Amino acid sequence: MNSNKDYKAIIIGAGPAGVGVAMKLYNSGIKSVLILDRNDKIGGIPSFYKREKGGVKTFMRWSRGAYPVFGQDFAKWLEKLISKTDIEVKLDSLVLEIDAKGKTVTFVNPKDGKLSVSAEAIIMASGSREENIAERKWLAGARPSRVMYTKQLLNFDKNDLLPIKKPLIIGSDVIAYAAAAKLKAAGSSDAIIVDNTSNPKCPIHERLYFRFWTNPSFHGFNAKTMEIEGKESATGIRVNGEHFDCDGIVISGELIPNSELALIGDLKVNVLSRIPVINKNNQLSEPGWFAAGNIRGGFHGAEWCYFNGKRTAVSVLKYINKK
Ligand SMILES: Cc1cc2nc3c(=O)[nH]c(=O)nc-3n(C[C@H](O)[C@H](O)[C@H](O)COP(=O)(O)OP(=O)(O)OC[C@H]3O[C@@H](n4cnc5c(N)ncnc54)[C@H](O)[C@@H]3O)c2cc1C
């Protein structure tokens, strides 16, 4: 292991929230900032949403009058902000562990190998991920081919998606409706959306936006289990005795915070929700540790996370300046 290097602030995650924190700190005079991300580019989740002709713009710039953009363009905007600064960014850098009391972060990348760095303040902006089948507790049945997560859909272009003619989407968050629009734009039929709730979780104004591409049918249930059918390839689902036919299933929504590092580092995390314990100043359970963006729980759009990053940075500034 190499030697330590000190920064004023280290940010784990170069997504919208991490970039929001970095920009606010930098513009407020904190220049010694390191951003770490396991991806090879800045931008977090939006960076995976390909720009494609005739594709669906699913990222909203509310501050620009609900202006929709492709994820890649959102990520490019974030990248451009950082490129105008001399903030240090280490990509391809997976954070393996943290030491909450020692305020160190250990990461590994092809250039530095395994390295530990420390800082006065450390901000976790590592986002959230979709729950797997076991974590959902109500999705039964095998997992034949043609069952995927919306995350996998991000990278797919029209040709990759075309094999699914009759899609069924489990989950009804905004991501589910974005997925239905993307599938329809690729040539699939209107999706069937099924969820374990009586109404879609996606707010009405966002559903209306996606109507431009597709009008999926929603079926809400109050069921203990939902069963995926099909031996080699998904052919449908069964819920409360009712069968829904399809030739491909997309599992969507239900995001849980990427709080594994917090757990490893002995920061307090709610075991059931996986949401880290945060006080009103965005501080985690140890002084000098903060959280920004989707790691805080709930589902938020990318721009909200960027502004949340900026708000978190205000607390970080207060903490650093008090020391
Ligand atoms: C599948 C999916 C689809 C979505 N689709 C849309 C959409 O269409 N429109 C929309 O407005 N919003 C969408 N969102 C929401 C939006 O992408 C998020 O709100 C936003 O990106 C969250 O920003 P963030 O910075 O908190 O996290 P993220 O964007 O997730 O960024 C977190 C970053 O942390 C890094 N990271 C995590 N763990 C580590 C580690 N151990 N070491 C190093 N780096 C690490 C990740 O690589 C990532 O770059 C979607 C979210 C998901 C999960």
The ligand as a Tripos MOL2 file, in Angstrom:
@<TRIPOS>MOLECULE
LIG
   53    58     1     0     0
SMALL
NO_CHARGES

@<TRIPOS>ATOM
      1 C1        -31.4510    2.5350  -13.2450 C.3       1 LIG1
      2 C2        -31.6840    4.0040  -13.0700 C.ar      1 LIG1
      3 C3        -32.2830    4.7480  -14.0870 C.ar      1 LIG1
      4 C4        -32.5420    6.1190  -13.9310 C.ar      1 LIG1
      5 N1        -33.1390    6.8230  -14.9290 N.ar      1 LIG1
      6 C5        -33.3550    8.1640  -14.7850 C.ar      1 LIG1
      7 C6        -33.9150    8.9350  -15.8380 C.ar      1 LIG1
      8 O1        -34.2440    8.4010  -16.8810 O.2       1 LIG1
      9 N2        -34.0930   10.2870  -15.6400 N.ar      1 LIG1
     10 C7        -33.7150   10.9190  -14.4640 C.ar      1 LIG1
     11 O2        -33.8560   12.1630  -14.3350 O.2       1 LIG1
     12 N3        -33.1890   10.1950  -13.4650 N.ar      1 LIG1
     13 C8        -32.9930    8.8450  -13.6190 C.ar      1 LIG1
     14 N4        -32.4290    8.1230  -12.5990 N.ar      1 LIG1
     15 C9        -32.1020    8.8380  -11.3850 C.3       1 LIG1
     16 C10       -30.7860    9.6140  -11.5330 C.3       1 LIG1
     17 O3        -29.9280    8.9330  -12.3780 O.3       1 LIG1
     18 C11       -30.2290    9.7440  -10.1850 C.3       1 LIG1
     19 O4        -31.1410   10.4710   -9.4020 O.3       1 LIG1
     20 C12       -28.8880   10.4610  -10.1630 C.3       1 LIG1
     21 O5        -27.9990    9.9840  -11.1210 O.3       1 LIG1
     22 C13       -28.3530   10.2670   -8.7660 C.3       1 LIG1
     23 O6        -27.1960   11.0010   -8.6430 O.3       1 LIG1
     24 P1        -26.1160   10.5720   -7.5740 P.3       1 LIG1
     25 O7        -24.9370   11.4330   -7.8450 O.co2     1 LIG1
     26 O8        -26.7270   10.5600   -6.2330 O.co2     1 LIG1
     27 O9        -25.7740    9.0420   -7.9080 O.3       1 LIG1
     28 P2        -25.2680    8.3110   -9.2200 P.3       1 LIG1
     29 O10       -25.6390    8.9970  -10.4640 O.co2     1 LIG1
     30 O11       -25.6920    6.8960   -9.0610 O.co2     1 LIG1
     31 O12       -23.6760    8.4180   -9.0640 O.3       1 LIG1
     32 C14       -23.0070    7.7120   -8.0620 C.3       1 LIG1
     33 C15       -21.5830    7.4900   -8.5020 C.3       1 LIG1
     34 O13       -20.8860    6.8710   -7.4270 O.3       1 LIG1
     35 C16       -20.0090    5.9120   -7.9650 C.3       1 LIG1
     36 N5        -19.7400    4.8980   -6.9420 N.ar      1 LIG1
     37 C17       -20.6280    4.1590   -6.2200 C.ar      1 LIG1
     38 N6        -19.9880    3.3300   -5.3820 N.ar      1 LIG1
     39 C18       -18.6520    3.5530   -5.5760 C.ar      1 LIG1
     40 C19       -17.4750    3.0030   -5.0140 C.ar      1 LIG1
     41 N7        -17.5130    2.0500   -4.0570 N.pl3     1 LIG1
     42 N8        -16.2830    3.4470   -5.4690 N.ar      1 LIG1
     43 C20       -16.2140    4.4120   -6.4250 C.ar      1 LIG1
     44 N9        -17.2950    4.9670   -6.9990 N.ar      1 LIG1
     45 C21       -18.4940    4.5450   -6.5660 C.ar      1 LIG1
     46 C22       -20.7700    5.3330   -9.1510 C.3       1 LIG1
     47 O14       -19.8900    4.7650  -10.0930 O.3       1 LIG1
     48 C23       -21.4910    6.5560   -9.6940 C.3       1 LIG1
     49 O15       -20.7790    7.1770  -10.7440 O.3       1 LIG1
     50 C24       -32.1700    6.7550  -12.7270 C.ar      1 LIG1
     51 C25       -31.5640    6.0220  -11.7020 C.ar      1 LIG1
     52 C26       -31.3170    4.6610  -11.8680 C.ar      1 LIG1
     53 C27       -30.6530    3.8940  -10.7670 C.3       1 LIG1
@<TRIPOS>BOND
     1     1     2 1
     2     2     3 ar
     3     2    52 ar
     4     3     4 ar
     5     4     5 ar
     6     4    50 ar
     7     5     6 ar
     8     6     7 ar
     9     6    13 1
    10     7     8 2
    11     7     9 ar
    12     9    10 ar
    13    10    11 2
    14    10    12 ar
    15    12    13 ar
    16    13    14 ar
    17    14    15 1
    18    14    50 ar
    19    15    16 1
    20    16    17 1
    21    16    18 1
    22    18    19 1
    23    18    20 1
    24    20    21 1
    25    20    22 1
    26    22    23 1
    27    23    24 1
    28    24    25 2
    29    24    26 1
    30    24    27 1
    31    27    28 1
    32    28    29 2
    33    28    30 1
    34    28    31 1
    35    31    32 1
    36    32    33 1
    37    33    34 1
    38    33    48 1
    39    34    35 1
    40    35    36 1
    41    35    46 1
    42    36    37 ar
    43    36    45 ar
    44    37    38 ar
    45    38    39 ar
    46    39    40 ar
    47    39    45 ar
    48    40    41 1
    49    40    42 ar
    50    42    43 ar
    51    43    44 ar
    52    44    45 ar
    53    46    47 1
    54    46    48 1
    55    48    49 1
    56    50    51 ar
    57    51    52 ar
    58    52    53 1
@<TRIPOS>SUBSTRUCTURE
     1 LIG1         1 GROUP 0 **** ****
